[in-house]
Amino acid sequence: MDSMSSPTELKSITPILFVTDVPTSAAHFRDKLGFAIDFLHGEPPFYGAVSRDGVCIHFRGSIR
């Protein structure tokens, strides 16, 4: 990058938290922290997302 250019502006990020139990983690964020569960994927769920106030957090568990 030269002295005349500016870095790219980041608008948002989506963190992915690695957890042992996706449904339990999503329920904790919903029940204790006020997030909404956006989706849970898989049977049993191994991936999911919660959101609140424009913030989205994804959860990743192990695939069985």
C-alpha distances in whole Angstrom, upper triangle without the diagonal:
4,7,8,6,8,8,11,14,16,20,22,23,26,27,29,32,34,37,41,42,40,43,44,41,40,44,43,40,42,45,44,41,41,39,40,40,38,39,41,40,43,46,46,43,40,37,37,35,36,35,36,34,31,30,31,31,32,34,35,38,39,41,44
4,6,6,8,10,13,16,19,22,25,26,29,30,33,35,37,41,44,46,44,47,48,44,44,47,46,43,45,48,47,43,44,42,43,43,41,43,44,44,46,50,50,46,43,41,40,38,39,38,38,37,34,33,34,34,35,38,38,42,43,44,48
4,6,8,10,14,16,19,22,25,26,30,31,34,36,39,42,46,47,45,48,48,45,44,48,46,43,45,48,47,43,44,42,43,44,42,44,45,45,48,52,51,48,45,42,42,39,40,38,38,36,34,33,34,35,36,39,40,43,45,46,50
4,7,10,13,15,19,21,24,26,30,31,34,37,39,43,46,48,45,48,49,45,44,48,47,43,45,48,47,43,44,42,43,43,41,43,45,45,48,51,51,48,45,42,41,39,39,37,37,35,33,33,34,35,36,39,40,44,45,47,51
4,7,9,12,15,18,21,23,26,28,31,33,36,39,43,44,42,44,45,42,41,44,43,40,42,45,44,40,41,38,39,40,38,39,41,41,44,48,48,44,42,38,38,35,36,34,34,32,29,29,30,32,33,36,37,40,42,43,47
4,7,8,12,15,18,19,23,25,28,30,33,36,40,41,39,41,42,39,38,41,40,37,39,42,40,37,37,35,36,37,35,37,38,39,42,45,45,41,39,36,35,32,33,31,31,29,26,26,27,28,30,33,34,37,39,41,45
4,6,9,12,15,16,20,21,24,27,29,33,36,38,35,38,39,35,34,38,37,33,36,39,37,34,34,32,33,34,32,33,35,35,38,42,41,38,35,32,31,29,30,28,28,26,24,23,24,25,26,29,30,34,36,37,41
4,6,9,12,13,17,19,22,25,28,31,35,35,33,35,36,33,32,35,35,31,33,36,35,32,32,29,30,31,29,30,32,32,35,39,39,35,33,29,29,26,27,25,26,24,21,20,21,23,24,27,28,32,34,35,39
4,6,9,12,15,17,21,24,27,30,33,34,31,34,35,31,30,33,32,29,30,34,32,29,29,27,28,28,26,28,30,31,34,38,38,34,32,28,27,24,24,22,22,21,18,17,19,20,22,25,27,31,33,35,38
4,6,8,11,14,17,20,23,26,30,30,28,30,31,27,26,29,29,25,27,30,29,26,26,23,24,25,23,25,27,27,31,34,34,30,28,25,23,21,21,19,19,18,15,14,15,17,18,22,23,27,30,31,35
4,7,11,13,17,20,23,26,29,29,27,28,29,26,24,27,27,23,25,28,27,23,23,21,21,22,20,23,25,26,29,33,33,29,27,24,22,19,19,16,16,15,11,12,13,15,17,21,23,27,29,31,34
4,7,10,13,16,20,22,26,26,23,25,26,22,21,24,23,20,21,25,24,20,20,18,18,19,17,19,22,23,26,29,29,25,24,20,18,15,15,13,14,13,9,9,9,11,14,17,19,23,26,27,31
4,6,10,13,16,19,22,23,20,22,23,20,18,22,21,18,20,23,23,19,20,17,18,18,16,18,20,20,24,27,26,23,21,17,16,13,14,12,14,14,11,9,8,9,11,14,16,20,22,24,28
4,6,10,13,15,19,19,16,18,20,16,15,19,18,15,17,21,20,17,18,15,15,15,13,14,16,17,20,23,23,19,17,14,12,10,11,10,12,13,11,8,6,6,7,10,12,16,19,21,24
4,6,10,12,16,17,14,17,18,14,14,17,17,14,17,20,19,16,18,15,16,15,15,15,16,17,20,23,22,18,16,13,12,10,11,11,14,15,13,10,8,5,6,8,10,14,17,19,22
4,6,9,13,14,11,14,15,12,12,16,16,14,16,19,19,17,18,15,16,14,14,14,14,14,16,19,18,15,12,10,9,9,11,12,15,17,16,12,9,6,5,5,7,10,13,15,19
4,6,10,11,10,13,13,10,11,14,13,12,15,18,17,16,17,15,16,15,15,15,14,15,17,19,17,14,12,10,10,10,11,13,16,18,17,14,11,7,6,5,6,9,12,15,18
4,7,9,9,12,13,10,12,15,15,14,17,19,19,18,20,18,19,16,17,16,14,14,16,17,16,13,10,9,11,12,14,16,19,22,21,17,15,11,9,6,5,6,8,12,15
4,6,6,10,9,7,10,13,12,13,15,17,17,17,19,17,18,15,17,16,13,14,15,16,14,12,9,10,11,12,14,17,19,22,22,18,16,12,10,6,6,5,8,12,14
4,7,9,9,8,11,13,13,15,17,18,18,19,21,19,20,17,19,17,14,15,14,15,12,11,9,11,12,15,16,19,22,25,25,22,19,15,13,9,8,5,7,10,11
4,6,6,6,9,10,11,13,14,15,16,17,19,17,17,14,16,14,11,12,12,12,10,8,8,9,10,13,14,18,20,24,24,21,18,15,12,9,8,6,8,11,12
4,6,5,6,9,10,11,12,14,15,16,17,14,14,11,12,11,8,9,10,11,9,6,6,6,7,9,11,14,17,21,21,18,15,12,9,6,7,6,9,11,12
4,5,5,6,9,10,10,12,14,15,15,13,12,9,12,10,7,10,11,11,9,7,8,9,8,10,11,14,17,21,21,19,16,13,12,9,10,9,12,13,14
4,5,5,6,9,10,10,12,13,14,13,13,11,14,13,11,13,14,14,12,10,11,12,11,12,12,15,17,21,22,19,17,14,13,10,12,11,14,16,16
4,5,5,6,9,10,10,11,13,11,12,10,13,12,11,13,15,16,13,11,11,11,9,10,10,13,15,18,19,16,14,11,10,8,10,10,13,16,17
4,5,5,6,9,10,10,11,8,8,6,9,9,8,12,14,15,13,10,11,10,7,7,7,10,12,16,16,14,12,9,9,8,11,11,15,17,18
4,5,5,6,8,9,10,9,9,8,11,11,11,14,16,16,14,12,14,13,11,11,9,12,13,17,18,16,15,13,13,11,14,14,17,19,20
4,5,5,6,7,9,9,10,10,14,14,14,17,19,19,17,15,16,15,13,12,10,12,13,17,18,16,15,13,13,12,15,15,18,21,22
4,6,6,5,6,6,8,8,11,13,13,17,19,20,18,16,16,14,12,10,7,9,10,13,15,12,11,10,11,11,14,15,19,21,23
4,6,6,5,4,6,7,10,12,13,17,19,20,19,16,17,16,12,11,8,9,9,13,15,13,12,12,13,13,16,18,21,23,24
4,6,6,8,9,10,14,15,16,19,22,22,20,18,19,18,16,14,11,12,12,15,18,16,16,15,16,16,19,20,23,25,26
4,6,8,11,12,16,18,18,22,24,24,22,20,21,20,17,15,12,13,12,15,18,16,16,15,17,16,19,20,24,26,27
4,6,9,11,14,17,18,21,24,25,23,21,21,19,16,14,10,10,9,12,14,12,13,12,15,15,19,20,24,26,28
4,7,10,13,15,17,21,24,25,23,21,21,19,16,13,10,9,7,10,13,12,12,13,15,16,20,21,25,27,29
4,7,9,12,14,17,20,22,21,18,18,16,13,10,6,5,5,8,10,9,9,9,12,13,17,19,22,24,26
4,6,9,11,15,18,20,19,16,17,15,11,9,5,5,6,10,11,11,10,10,12,13,17,19,22,23,25
4,6,8,11,15,16,16,12,14,12,8,6,4,7,9,13,13,12,10,10,10,11,14,16,19,20,22
4,7,10,14,16,16,13,14,11,7,5,5,7,10,13,12,12,9,10,9,11,14,16,19,20,22
4,6,10,12,13,9,11,8,5,6,7,10,13,17,16,14,11,11,9,10,12,14,17,16,19
4,7,9,9,6,7,6,4,7,9,12,16,19,19,17,13,12,10,9,10,11,13,13,15
4,7,8,5,6,5,6,9,12,15,19,22,21,19,16,14,11,10,10,10,12,11,13
4,5,4,6,7,9,13,16,19,23,26,25,23,19,17,14,12,11,10,11,9,10
3,5,8,10,12,15,18,21,25,28,27,26,22,20,17,15,13,12,12,10,9
4,6,9,11,15,17,21,24,28,27,25,21,19,16,13,12,10,10,9,8
4,6,7,11,13,17,21,24,23,21,18,15,12,10,9,8,9,9,10
4,7,11,14,17,21,24,23,20,17,14,11,8,6,5,6,6,8
4,7,11,14,18,21,20,17,13,11,7,6,5,6,9,9,12
4,7,11,14,17,16,14,10,9,6,5,7,9,12,13,15
4,7,11,14,13,10,7,6,4,6,9,12,15,16,19
4,7,11,10,8,6,5,6,8,12,14,18,19,22
4,7,7,5,4,6,9,11,15,18,21,23,26
4,6,5,7,9,12,15,18,21,25,26,29
4,6,9,11,15,18,21,24,28,30,32
4,7,10,13,17,20,23,27,28,31
4,7,10,13,17,20,24,25,28
4,7,10,13,17,20,22,25
4,7,10,13,17,19,22
4,7,10,14,15,18
4,7,10,12,15
4,7,9,12
4,7,9
4,6
4
